[in-house]
Amino acid sequence: MITQEFAKLWWKLSKDLRTHMETELAPTLTEGQLTVIELLLGSGKDKMKPSDFIDHLDTTPAAITTLLDRMEKNGLIARERDAKDRRIVWVVVTEKGLQECERGVQIRERFLQAYLSRISSHNQQLLVYLLGKVANA
């Protein structure tokens, strides 16, 4: 069946990517931490509240707090109180976080490019188009 073959190939690619990212990002960054920094940088704002991550990370508030605690301890993010409402805590990316994000994106780009280079440029575009159709169905 096509669905079984798709699932098998998708699982292999996902596993290979996860393994590569975790190995290459260590010890200063994890793939989850890279995702948080990318969310912060791509949010259109310079900061987000911890609760803003819930929809994007598909995890619990407690797990997000633990993740942010580790990131803050490692200097990747900082937490700042809102100037007008001290109850609000903002998460911001530090300079180290920016550098690590850049490094992480380059690692991912090189890995994916190595995989995609196995097919022609036209087929790469077609693959991205078709995956977009599947993902947005």
BELMO-V884057 format. One line per field, one symbol per residue. ss: DSSP state (h for helix, s for strand, l for the rest). burial: # if it has 24 or more other ideal C-beta (glycine too) atoms within 12 Angstrom, else .. A space follows every 10 residues. Layout:
# BELMO-V884057
ss = ???
burial = ???
This chain:
# BELMO-V884057
ss = lhhhhhhhhh hhhhhhhhhh hhhhhlllll hhhhhhhhhh hhllllsssh hhhhhhhlll hhhhhhhhhh hhhlllssss slllllllss ssslhhhhhh hhhhhhhhhh hhhhhhllll hhhhhhhhhh hhhhhll
burial = .......... ......#... #..##...## ########## #.....#### .##...#... ...#..##.. ##.#.####. .........# ####..##.# #.###.##.. #......... .......... .......
